[in-house]
Amino acid sequence: MSGLEHLINGFAVALTPINLIACLFGCFLGTIVGVLPGLGPTATMSLFLPLTLKYGPVTGLIMMAGVWYGAQYGGSTTSILVNIPGEAASVVTCLDGYQMAKKGRAGAALALVAVGSWIAGTAGNLGLQLFAPPLAKAALAFGPPEYLALMFLAFVVLSSLTSGSVVKGLLMVSVGLWIGIIGQDPVAGIPRFTMGNSRLLAGIDFLPVAMGLFGIAEILQAAGQSYKPATVTRVRLRDLYPNKEEVKRSVKPCLRGSLIGFLVGLLPGPAPTISTFVSYSLEKRFSKSPGEFGQGAVEGVVGPESANNAAVTGSMIPLLALGIPFAPPAAVMLASLLMHNVQPGPLLIQQAPQIFWGVIASMYIGNVMLLLLNLPLVGLFARIATLRMALLMPVVIIVCLVGVYSVRNSIFDIWIMVGTGIVGYMAIKWGFPVAPLVIGLVLGPMTENSFRQSFMMFRGQVHFFLGRPIAMALVIVTIGYIFYLYYSRDQVKKAVG
Amino acid sequence: MIPKFIKLETLFITALILLGTGIVYVAVQYGFGSPREPGPGFFPTFIGLLVIIFGMILLIPRRQDKEEPKLFDNRDGAWRFWLAAGSLVLWLLLLNSLGFLIITFVVTLADAKIFKLEGWVKPVLLAAGTTLMIFLLFDVWFYTDLPRGLLD
């Protein structure tokens, strides 16, 4: 069956009423989450994880993907109109977006961002559709050493990109890996680190930890902050037309942003956020009038906003082709698949094509939905951004509590969520990134299996690694990256000193 | 009471180092095996050692004069943090005995006041609406068996 036939079948899956509703719901919810500061896509996706139990893996994944890329759309609205970034990936948009709004060009900025995001999302989708299947085919040649080396690289890159201190990131990865292996040993069958508690035999579930770190910790942060009312720039539908000059100046940044976002999406870490910074600095460098940046340059808005949308689709490749999530929202999607006993990885595309192609087709549909949703409803979304925490947080708290309880009817899981929430709050305050912990937790069992199997394959002789070119190349890249980090840190110190 | 010269962040890292030590201690007892045939304690031992090593790296070069990031912006923020955390624990402790409807109403009302929602009409309406909405969503639609407690 050709790629086109697969895609047509994917559309047949995505266009069923339940999947269309899931896509629309996910996109709408994602936009709201993107608009609201505090609650991110990871927490929201975790919150709706129980929903996937009722409707199956395809519907669940379609909805979650909608939340993830919808949040990128929503973030730009408040950055431009209120100067409040709803998402970390929209911080850069505030720089020029709000300046455009002050000049009376808010409508044009919103329209260009929406179209740019749609183009980038669709282009990223095309990339996902073209590159994921061959990568998955190539990954069939991966054995435990290759997977181990890949995860080693992912952990190091993730740790360096999510925190100012690589060591703090690696420490959190290690803790996450440990939490991930609590429970019964897969080979010997003996309970490990369960402290005699039978509830821990099946391991610590991903959901309460993710909800604790991304949901409860955020709520507790909001509890400690004071409320400042925001003023919203009003936009009417007729204001949404950009002029010819603005359109002309937006074309290249949009295309460049799409490419940058897609490539950055392949890296471990908060790809949407990083891609916006890379795109912004690149646009400034390419610009004939760099002095305009920070004063309302349309390139500084369209480029980064296109990049963060393409980055989301790029981030799906490692998850769907290799079964390895490089970002926390991808980890939630992995957890959702595992809850349905679907093993993501190279065989997913062959064994469950309806999932892979159904999600891709839904993303094409979802991007159109977002374009249609975001422009007419821009006023509504801007108003949501000014919603008071006092109204929102009590509801979110109860949804978190009941959401986690509903999965296994377990009070114990809620204790874990509350505990990780409090510890997570402190960790965030002290600069310990929580994303590596979650990724470590999800990949813990897989890392241990690869680790043990590699040692058994090589009969304890580590130098056998030399005979595995892919694994060796990945290890060399990782070591090179560590040296680069060390060298660049020295350079920065010298520059500052 | 913790003496002022000991930083809370240092205590956090020390706790992680102790955790790493505990992981190694327990892992070794599961059976380390050998590199040819790794036992159940093989991987956790490495993980525990990594936790210890990374913790030590963070601990050793710490400059004591460097200002520690504050956990709370002000006294009011600290109070609201602990009250919000307390409301979560309260919900957990009383869910089975009072039942979902009563404890959820009480905790949502308390949280609305903790997050400074003025007056009593809005908080009561918010608490009642949230309780009803969540009950319908999870208990009726998703068939989650939420404890009835006193209302059983």
Chai-1 contact restraints between the chains, C-beta under 6 A:
chainA,res_idxA,chainB,res_idxB,connection_type,confidence,min_distance_angstrom,max_distance_angstrom,comment,restraint_id
A,V167,B,F54,contact,1.0,0.0,6.0,A-B,restraint_1
A,V167,B,I57,contact,1.0,0.0,6.0,A-B,restraint_2
A,V167,B,L58,contact,1.0,0.0,6.0,A-B,restraint_3
A,L170,B,F54,contact,1.0,0.0,6.0,A-B,restraint_4
A,L171,B,F54,contact,1.0,0.0,6.0,A-B,restraint_5
A,S174,B,I47,contact,1.0,0.0,6.0,A-B,restraint_6
A,S174,B,L50,contact,1.0,0.0,6.0,A-B,restraint_7
A,S174,B,V51,contact,1.0,0.0,6.0,A-B,restraint_8
A,L177,B,I47,contact,1.0,0.0,6.0,A-B,restraint_9
A,W178,B,I23,contact,1.0,0.0,6.0,A-B,restraint_10
A,W178,B,I47,contact,1.0,0.0,6.0,A-B,restraint_11
A,D185,B,P40,contact,1.0,0.0,6.0,A-B,restraint_12
A,A188,B,P40,contact,1.0,0.0,6.0,A-B,restraint_13
A,I190,B,P40,contact,1.0,0.0,6.0,A-B,restraint_14
A,R192,B,Y30,contact,1.0,0.0,6.0,A-B,restraint_15
A,L220,B,F81,contact,1.0,0.0,6.0,A-B,restraint_16
A,L220,B,A84,contact,1.0,0.0,6.0,A-B,restraint_17
A,A223,B,R80,contact,1.0,0.0,6.0,A-B,restraint_18
A,A223,B,F81,contact,1.0,0.0,6.0,A-B,restraint_19
A,A223,B,A84,contact,1.0,0.0,6.0,A-B,restraint_20
A,G224,B,F72,contact,1.0,0.0,6.0,A-B,restraint_21
A,G224,B,D73,contact,1.0,0.0,6.0,A-B,restraint_22
A,G224,B,G77,contact,1.0,0.0,6.0,A-B,restraint_23
A,G224,B,F81,contact,1.0,0.0,6.0,A-B,restraint_24
A,M389,B,F115,contact,1.0,0.0,6.0,A-B,restraint_25
A,A390,B,F115,contact,1.0,0.0,6.0,A-B,restraint_26
A,A390,B,K116,contact,1.0,0.0,6.0,A-B,restraint_27
A,A390,B,L117,contact,1.0,0.0,6.0,A-B,restraint_28
A,M393,B,F115,contact,1.0,0.0,6.0,A-B,restraint_29
A,P394,B,T108,contact,1.0,0.0,6.0,A-B,restraint_30
A,P394,B,D111,contact,1.0,0.0,6.0,A-B,restraint_31
A,P394,B,A112,contact,1.0,0.0,6.0,A-B,restraint_32
A,V395,B,T130,contact,1.0,0.0,6.0,A-B,restraint_33
A,I397,B,D111,contact,1.0,0.0,6.0,A-B,restraint_34
A,I398,B,T104,contact,1.0,0.0,6.0,A-B,restraint_35
A,I398,B,T108,contact,1.0,0.0,6.0,A-B,restraint_36
A,I398,B,T130,contact,1.0,0.0,6.0,A-B,restraint_37
A,I398,B,I134,contact,1.0,0.0,6.0,A-B,restraint_38
A,L401,B,W91,contact,1.0,0.0,6.0,A-B,restraint_39
A,V402,B,I134,contact,1.0,0.0,6.0,A-B,restraint_40
A,V402,B,F138,contact,1.0,0.0,6.0,A-B,restraint_41
A,S406,B,F138,contact,1.0,0.0,6.0,A-B,restraint_42
A,S406,B,T144,contact,1.0,0.0,6.0,A-B,restraint_43
A,I414,B,L92,contact,1.0,0.0,6.0,A-B,restraint_44
A,V418,B,L88,contact,1.0,0.0,6.0,A-B,restraint_45
A,I422,B,A85,contact,1.0,0.0,6.0,A-B,restraint_46
A,K429,B,P69,contact,1.0,0.0,6.0,A-B,restraint_47
A,K429,B,L71,contact,1.0,0.0,6.0,A-B,restraint_48
A,W430,B,E9,contact,1.0,0.0,6.0,A-B,restraint_49
A,W430,B,P69,contact,1.0,0.0,6.0,A-B,restraint_50
A,E448,B,F43,contact,1.0,0.0,6.0,A-B,restraint_51
A,F451,B,F43,contact,1.0,0.0,6.0,A-B,restraint_52
A,R452,B,P38,contact,1.0,0.0,6.0,A-B,restraint_53
A,F455,B,P35,contact,1.0,0.0,6.0,A-B,restraint_54
A,F455,B,P38,contact,1.0,0.0,6.0,A-B,restraint_55
A,R459,B,R36,contact,1.0,0.0,6.0,A-B,restraint_56
A,G460,B,P35,contact,1.0,0.0,6.0,A-B,restraint_57
A,G460,B,R36,contact,1.0,0.0,6.0,A-B,restraint_58
